[in-house]
Amino acid sequence: LREPGLNLRVVQLFRDPRAVHNSRLKARQALLRESIQVLRSRHRAEPRGPTRHQQLPVPPAWLGGGRAPQPQHRAEFFLGGALEVICQAWLRDLLLARRSPPWLRRRYTQLRYEDLVREPRAQLRRLLRFAGLPVPPALESFVLNMTRGAAYSSDRPFLISARDAREAIHAWRERLSRQQVRQVEAACSEAMSLLAY
């Protein structure tokens, strides 16, 4: 970041963790391996770290009873644990940004997904101004089209298409149970507070 020849700028995109969890649940099988890797990264980062014989934590409900966990419950457990690790990383980033020296603050900005969806043109202009780039009209049209498309969602989790992204902002309210919402809010409360969620 200090290298003058690079003129590097960092834009960190955030999204409401409840919406993130909802999206990750929709793609649970596709993200299972990634979630396990995220959980393992937390164990590697711990001061003493787990011994090589330790495994990832297992929910108490899985212990006893003699039955193997259902794959969907296992996936939800790993997705929830991964989201907690992600929120902890967000919190570290947010606190670092708040305590950062002026030279870093000039090269770093944050963007909330919800702000981009609600005000795509204004946020695009802000980001391009931050990066010192012009605002081509074609790019404004593209961003507006991608966030104001006719459809809302797709059953294919990684399909990128024009859709009405405004509906995605609060879709979690209809899809997550109260218990799931409480779990996400408990795991991510500090980061959510700093991001005004």
Salt bridges, closest charged atoms under 4 A:
ASP16 OD2 - ARG18 NH2 2.70
GLU34 OE1 - ARG24 NH2 2.89
GLU46 OE1 - HIS43 ND1 3.77
GLU76 OE2 - ARG28 NH1 2.90
GLU84 OE2 - ARG42 NH1 3.80
ASP115 OD2 - ARG112 NE 3.12
GLU140 OE2 - ARG125 NE 2.77
ASP164 OD1 - ARG166 NE 2.96
GLU185 OE2 - ARG18 NH1 2.75
